Amino acid sequence: MKDKIKEKLNNILDVIVYKEQINLLKKKVKELEEEKKPLIDLKNKYLSELRTKNLEIGRLKKEVRR
């Protein structure tokens, strides 16, 4: 009987610990996502500028061929 009570208590404690770990992991994921946003914005800006330059190069090449 004592063993069953101990086992039940251990299971309950494990669940509590797992829930805390899950919450900590969720917070870490949120933090990492927030850190990632500025990097994505920078990359999008770079790609936008690259596309603009490629269009400009294409127009200039067209003019040179005429």
C-alpha positions as CSV (number, residue, x, y, z in Angstrom):
1,M,0.0,0.0,0.0
2,K,2.8,2.4,0.9
3,D,4.5,1.7,-2.4
4,K,1.4,2.6,-4.3
5,I,1.1,5.9,-2.5
6,K,4.7,6.7,-3.2
7,E,4.3,5.8,-6.9
8,K,1.2,7.9,-7.2
9,L,3.0,10.9,-5.5
10,N,6.0,10.4,-7.8
11,N,3.8,10.4,-10.8
12,I,2.0,13.6,-9.7
13,L,5.4,15.3,-9.1
14,D,6.7,14.2,-12.5
15,V,3.6,15.7,-14.2
16,I,4.2,19.0,-12.3
17,V,7.9,19.0,-13.3
18,Y,7.0,18.2,-17.0
19,K,4.5,21.0,-17.1
20,E,7.1,23.5,-15.8
21,Q,9.6,22.3,-18.3
22,I,7.0,22.6,-21.1
23,N,6.2,26.2,-20.0
24,L,9.9,27.1,-19.9
25,L,10.4,25.6,-23.4
26,K,7.4,27.6,-24.7
27,K,8.9,30.8,-23.3
28,K,12.2,30.0,-24.9
29,V,10.5,29.4,-28.3
30,K,8.7,32.7,-28.0
31,E,12.0,34.5,-27.2
32,L,13.7,32.9,-30.1
33,E,10.9,33.8,-32.5
34,E,11.1,37.4,-31.3
35,E,14.9,37.4,-32.0
36,K,14.3,36.0,-35.4
37,K,11.9,38.7,-36.6
38,P,14.5,41.4,-37.1
39,L,16.7,39.0,-39.0
40,I,13.9,38.1,-41.3
41,D,13.1,41.8,-41.9
42,L,16.8,42.4,-42.8
43,K,16.8,39.5,-45.2
44,N,13.6,40.6,-46.9
45,K,15.0,44.1,-47.3
46,Y,18.2,42.7,-48.8
47,L,16.3,40.5,-51.2
48,S,14.1,43.5,-52.2
49,E,17.1,45.6,-53.0
50,L,18.7,42.7,-54.9
51,R,15.5,42.4,-57.1
52,T,15.5,46.1,-57.7
53,K,19.1,46.0,-58.8
54,N,18.5,43.0,-61.1
55,L,15.6,44.8,-62.7
56,E,17.8,47.8,-63.3
57,I,20.6,45.7,-64.7
58,G,18.1,44.0,-67.0
59,R,16.8,47.4,-68.3
60,L,20.4,48.7,-68.9
61,K,21.3,45.5,-70.8
62,K,18.2,46.0,-73.0
63,E,19.2,49.6,-73.8
64,V,22.8,48.5,-74.6
65,R,21.5,45.9,-77.1
66,R,19.4,48.5,-79.0
